[in-house]
Amino acid sequence: MKLRKVTAASAAVLALALSATACGGDSKDEGSGSGSGGGKIKVGIKYDQPGLGLKKPDGSFSGFDVDVATYVAKQLGYKADQIEFVETKSADRENALARGDVKFIAATYSINDERKKKVDFAGPYLLAHQDLLVKKDSKISEATDLNGEKLCSVTGSTSAQNVKDDFAPKAQLREYSGYSECIAGLQSGAVDALTTDDSILAGFASQDKYKGQFKLAGLKLSNENYGIGVKKGDTATVNKINAALEKMVSDGSWQKAVDANFGPAGYKNEPAPKIGVIVK
């Protein structure tokens, strides 16, 4: 009888010890130095925009948005090998956040009132402008110079139509399926100018195969405040990302990323925007 009591007591102690060990293991995992206890963080980017978000043939990624996203993720507690980049096309960005496919999105994601109804934004982290890309020796320097000229943009974009409506009613619009096709058309002379955000234009023009061939007109036809999209209601993550962006600017990493990704095209960037300040 005494032996049975000791055995029962021992069993209870053993069970308690096992329970404590299990709890201790969970705590150790959660405190492993990453923001998710040693797991990965999924971040949405573009895969097809040189200078901003590009998946290279070897499977690696490059671009300003990639650099910003990497810096932010590290500030959230993730190491480089814990960051998983996920392609998020423009039409699916809000859905990707709502479904929880990604933690945040850095993909030339302009902040506007309509989008803010569906997602929350950190930033802005870049102020871009609609501009024109032309050949290096082109005499086009103003939007009004496009009257009678062939202006290219991608199918579904409003950029070229905005130029035609507001500045050059006699511009001849040419819509191609992608920016690469527009760049090729500009190179061959099939079109005289390409229009979209200056950051996107600078990224394409900075590719090795195009270096020295094109220039930005330097116009500011619109203001595009790039923000980092976060699931609606996730205020804690927005605040953490904003802190990371402020640090990226203060320690010089932001300007370094701008110069590395846009410099070859002569991109004259705006100063780093202040968090929460949207330029209309």
Phi and psi in degrees as a GROMACS rama.xvg file:
@    title "Ramachandran Plot"
@    xaxis  label "Phi"
@    yaxis  label "Psi"
@TYPE xy
-65.0366  -39.9335  LYS-2
-61.5512  -40.1144  LEU-3
-64.2323  -39.0679  ARG-4
-65.163  -43.5853  LYS-5
-62.2594  -41.8006  VAL-6
-62.7989  -42.8077  THR-7
-63.6658  -41.53  ALA-8
-64.8819  -42.0841  ALA-9
-61.8146  -39.5684  SER-10
-62.4343  -40.4769  ALA-11
-64.7901  -42.7139  ALA-12
-63.3819  -43.4813  VAL-13
-61.1276  -43.1543  LEU-14
-62.7071  -40.7566  ALA-15
-65.4874  -40.4725  LEU-16
-64.3303  -43.0198  ALA-17
-62.3608  -40.1589  LEU-18
-62.8008  -43.7784  SER-19
-65.167  -39.089  ALA-20
-63.4736  -42.5005  THR-21
-62.8466  -43.9421  ALA-22
-63.7746  -40.6655  CYS-23
-62.66  -37.6675  GLY-24
-64.3102  -41.3912  GLY-25
-62.412  -43.0846  ASP-26
-63.6376  -39.021  SER-27
-64.7425  -40.7308  LYS-28
-61.7898  -45.0234  ASP-29
-68.3312  -23.3921  GLU-30
-104.191  28.2782  GLY-31
-80.1239  4.53471  SER-32
102.947  -8.54079  GLY-33
-106.414  164.036  SER-34
-74.2894  -6.9835  GLY-35
-133.892  30.6247  SER-36
65.0884  39.6948  GLY-37
92.4683  -0.0596518  GLY-38
-85.8831  -164.836  GLY-39
-108.926  161.233  LYS-40
-118.516  131.419  ILE-41
-97.8275  128.073  LYS-42
-125.348  130.398  VAL-43
-85.299  131.374  GLY-44
-141.552  174.648  ILE-45
-87.9744  151.015  LYS-46
-104.52  -11.3019  TYR-47
-126.011  24.326  ASP-48
-120.927  96.2166  GLN-49
-55.49  139.666  PRO-50
85.8988  -14.999  GLY-51
-125.298  -65.4464  LEU-52
-145.214  106.831  GLY-53
-136.962  129.595  LEU-54
-92.6757  118.54  LYS-55
-86.1971  163.04  LYS-56
-54.453  -29.6009  PRO-57
-84.314  3.52165  ASP-58
91.0192  -5.079  GLY-59
-84.6057  173.317  SER-60
-127.551  149.516  PHE-61
-146.706  162.275  SER-62
127.951  163.812  GLY-63
-62.7283  -46.1569  PHE-64
-60.3396  -37.4679  ASP-65
-64.8568  -43.0336  VAL-66
-63.837  -42.066  ASP-67
-64.3355  -47.3449  VAL-68
-61.6087  -39.6876  ALA-69
-65.2607  -44.7564  THR-70
-61.1477  -46.6519  TYR-71
-61.8858  -46.7326  VAL-72
-60.4902  -38.8435  ALA-73
-65.9815  -37.451  LYS-74
-67.8338  -24.8267  GLN-75
-80.5405  -5.98734  LEU-76
109.566  12.2762  GLY-77
-106.099  140.519  TYR-78
-82.8575  165.519  LYS-79
-56.1155  -39.9259  ALA-80
-78.7208  -0.386068  ASP-81
-100.308  -1.33834  GLN-82
-93.9196  122.706  ILE-83
-112.865  114.44  GLU-84
-84.7682  131.988  PHE-85
-120.19  132.369  VAL-86
-69.3225  125.744  GLU-87
-127.824  103.342  THR-88
-73.2429  157.752  LYS-89
-52.8822  -43.6894  SER-90
-70.8686  -14.7992  ALA-91
-113.301  6.90467  ASP-92
-63.4674  -47.2248  ARG-93
-63.6185  -41.0259  GLU-94
-66.1722  -38.1026  ASN-95
-62.1045  -38.0537  ALA-96
-72.1513  -42.5346  LEU-97
-63.326  -37.0988  ALA-98
-77.557  -15.5542  ARG-99
81.8303  19.5175  GLY-100
-64.7645  -32.2607  ASP-101
-137.055  157.899  VAL-102
-81.4315  -41.0681  LYS-103
-153.115  165.658  PHE-104
-127.336  128.291  ILE-105
-124.778  94.6409  ALA-106
-153.182  66.7927  ALA-107
40.896  50.3393  THR-108
-96.5892  91.1525  TYR-109
-68.439  133.487  SER-110
-78.9509  125.505  ILE-111
-145.855  167.149  ASN-112
-63.2203  -35.9164  ASP-113
-66.9229  -42.6628  GLU-114
-68.9152  -33.3803  ARG-115
-66.8051  -13.9338  LYS-116
-73.5347  -22.6667  LYS-117
-110.408  -28.3966  LYS-118
-137.682  163.691  VAL-119
-101.812  153.123  ASP-120
-123.494  138.158  PHE-121
-98.4458  156.187  ALA-122
104.241  -153.934  GLY-123
-75.4012  161.229  PRO-124
-117.69  -3.84913  TYR-125
-158.229  134.757  LEU-126
-104.817  109.927  LEU-127
-106.352  169.378  ALA-128
-139.392  147.78  HIS-129
-66.3389  136.113  GLN-130
-146.363  -177.501  ASP-131
-118.174  141.35  LEU-132
-111.04  128.674  LEU-133
-135.311  171.516  VAL-134
-67.0131  155.463  LYS-135
-56.2877  -36.6499  LYS-136
-97.2431  11.5302  ASP-137
-67.6588  146.472  SER-138
-93.8408  1.45024  LYS-139
-74.4022  117.756  ILE-140
-129.996  -13.7984  SER-141
-130.541  156.236  GLU-142
-61.5062  -32.9667  ALA-143
-66.6847  -19.8625  THR-144
-68.5669  -9.77061  ASP-145
-82.5098  -6.8201  LEU-146
-58.0359  122.313  ASN-147
84.5539  -5.86646  GLY-148
-100.095  162.053  GLU-149
-92.6743  118.53  LYS-150
-111.937  127.564  LEU-151
-108.63  144.046  CYS-152
-154.38  172.58  SER-153
-82.5597  152.762  VAL-154
-57.0552  130.906  THR-155
93.075  -12.3191  GLY-156
-80.3528  147.997  SER-157
-97.1271  -3.3902  THR-158
-60.2172  -51.0375  SER-159
-65.4175  -40.6021  ALA-160
-64.1767  -36.1923  GLN-161
-61.6853  -41.0552  ASN-162
-63.7047  -43.845  VAL-163
-64.8802  -41.3239  LYS-164
-69.7915  -39.8432  ASP-165
-101.249  -22.5008  ASP-166
-130.91  -40.5708  PHE-167
-135.807  80.1188  ALA-168
-62.2388  -20.6908  PRO-169
-97.9828  9.56425  LYS-170
-65.999  143.304  ALA-171
-98.1889  109.435  GLN-172
-77.6474  138.069  LEU-173
-129.432  118.979  ARG-174
-105.244  124.819  GLU-175
-113.508  167.46  TYR-176
-74.1582  -22.7027  SER-177
-157.109  166.961  GLY-178
-65.3849  -32.2046  TYR-179
-60.6214  -38.6497  SER-180
-68.1012  -38.0951  GLU-181
-63.9624  -42.9427  CYS-182
-61.5629  -43.1421  ILE-183
-63.052  -39.2533  ALA-184
-65.1546  -38.1159  GLY-185
-66.4617  -39.7281  LEU-186
-65.2143  -39.3823  GLN-187
-84.179  -15.0797  SER-188
94.8733  3.09924  GLY-189
-66.8394  -28.7018  ALA-190
-131.259  159.874  VAL-191
-101.912  -18.3818  ASP-192
-160.688  155.369  ALA-193
-125.246  138.471  LEU-194
-128.353  135.941  THR-195
-174.482  -160.715  THR-196
-61.7425  140.8  ASP-197
-61.3571  -31.8429  ASP-198
-65.7085  -39.3814  SER-199
-68.8219  -43.4874  ILE-200
-61.091  -44.3596  LEU-201
-63.3674  -38.5454  ALA-202
-62.6824  -44.4175  GLY-203
-67.6493  -43.5453  PHE-204
-68.7672  -19.8553  ALA-205
-81.3786  -6.15215  SER-206
-61.711  145.647  GLN-207
-52.7283  -39.8014  ASP-208
-72.1009  -11.8108  LYS-209
-116.09  -3.00156  TYR-210
-55.7785  129.738  LYS-211
86.3294  -4.87501  GLY-212
-93.1099  -27.663  GLN-213
-126.417  167.145  PHE-214
-146.438  153.108  LYS-215
-85.0699  140.38  LEU-216
-71.0427  -22.9645  ALA-217
80.7727  25.6442  GLY-218
-89.1568  158.343  LEU-219
-124.577  77.6644  LYS-220
-81.6952  -13.586  LEU-221
-163.192  166.851  SER-222
-111.28  126.838  ASN-223
-121.658  108.26  GLU-224
-92.5554  102.966  ASN-225
-76.0116  125.372  TYR-226
-121.895  169.443  GLY-227
-100.805  117.372  ILE-228
-78.9137  136.808  GLY-229
-133.809  151.748  VAL-230
-54.5198  137.664  LYS-231
-55.3162  127.41  LYS-232
94.9395  -8.26191  GLY-233
-87.6609  68.4923  ASP-234
-63.074  -36.1479  THR-235
-60.1773  -44.3243  ALA-236
-68.1798  -39.185  THR-237
-57.511  -46.4185  VAL-238
-63.0935  -40.4223  ASN-239
-66.2486  -40.8535  LYS-240
-67.137  -41.111  ILE-241
-59.2578  -41.6576  ASN-242
-63.2863  -39.6068  ALA-243
-65.5237  -41.4458  ALA-244
-64.0816  -40.7599  LEU-245
-62.4647  -39.4804  GLU-246
-68.4211  -37.451  LYS-247
-61.9382  -37.2267  MET-248
-71.7014  -46.6983  VAL-249
-66.7667  -31.3683  SER-250
-92.0642  3.65793  ASP-251
89.6964  -5.22897  GLY-252
-67.3604  -32.0297  SER-253
-64.1066  -52.1856  TRP-254
-64.4864  -36.315  GLN-255
-60.9526  -40.9049  LYS-256
-68.4565  -38.7672  ALA-257
-61.0576  -49.4064  VAL-258
-62.7327  -40.5235  ASP-259
-68.1854  -35.5016  ALA-260
-97.1534  -25.9214  ASN-261
-117.463  -16.2399  PHE-262
-52.5807  -44.0521  GLY-263
-59.3006  -20.3983  PRO-264
-95.3421  5.61422  ALA-265
71.0739  31.3183  GLY-266
-70.8383  121.627  TYR-267
-99.4436  94.8445  LYS-268
-76.8409  152.626  ASN-269
-71.8467  157.386  GLU-270
-58.662  156.993  PRO-271
-56.3056  127.356  ALA-272
-69.4178  155.481  PRO-273
-80.5615  141.439  LYS-274
-58.7982  130.489  ILE-275
83.6221  -3.77451  GLY-276
-100.568  113.309  VAL-277
-102.365  122.761  ILE-278
-88.0175  118.341  VAL-279
